[in-house]
């Protein structure tokens, strides 16, 4: 794990109009996405941390709605669920 006082010198590579760097293994970020931001003359790269669905739902206020009652539900279409129905004539 790296701390803020660890550093490595890296090359800036220009390719097809973009500038890239190779991140050394000891500075590797978790995940597959990051946020890049600029603070004065520095570039800051931070990993995007996915929020688990349970945590996201826990942040939401409960919905207090009286949902309408559905009297006549349509018949279940068993072919849509991959169930084959044989009918004898």
N, C-alpha and C positions, 0 to 999 in steps of 0.2 A: 504494500500500500504506500502510495506516495504522500508526502506532506508538502506544504506550501514552500518549504525551503529547499526542496529538491528541484533540480532543473537539468535539462539537456539542451544542447545546441542542435538544431535541426536545419536542414536545407529547405529553402522555399523553391518549389518547382513550378514552372509556368508551362501549362498545357492547354492548348485550344482556348486561350483567352481566360482560363481559370488559374488560380494559384493554389497549389496543394502542398501539404507536408505529409511526411510519413511519421505516424505516431509510434514512438518506441513502445515495446511490449509492457514495460513497467508503468506506462501512462495510459494504457488501453482503457477505454470506457466500456461499461456494460451496456447491453442492448444493441439496437440497430439504428437508433436515431439520436440526434443531438441538436441542441440549440446553440447557435453562434451569435455572440453579441460583442459590441465594441464598447470599451470603457477608456476614454481618452485615447492613448496610443497603444492600448492592449486589446487583443482578441481573447475572449473568454469562451470556452467550449464546455457545455454542460450536458450530461446525458438526459434524455427524456425518460422520466420514470412513469411507467404505466400505472394508472390508478385502478385497483381491482374493483369490479362491478359492485361488490358488497359495500365497499367504502364509499363509492360514488352515491349509491342509493341511500346510504345512511345520512348523507349530507342534505338530502332533499326533504322538504316538508311533506307531511302526509296530505293526500288529496281527500278532501271532505266533499264528495259529490254523491248525490243520490242517483245512481245509475238506473236507467229505465229497465223494467222487467220485459223480457222477450217472451211473448206467449207462444208463438208458433215458430219453432226452430226448423230450419230446412232439414230434410232427410240427409243422413250421412252418406256421402258418396264414397263407397268402399273402394272403388277403382282408383280414386285419388290417393288412397293410403297404401296402394300396392297390394291390396287384398283381392284375389280373384274370386268371383262369385259364379258358381255353376247353377244354372237353372235347368230343371228337367221339364220337358214338354210332354 
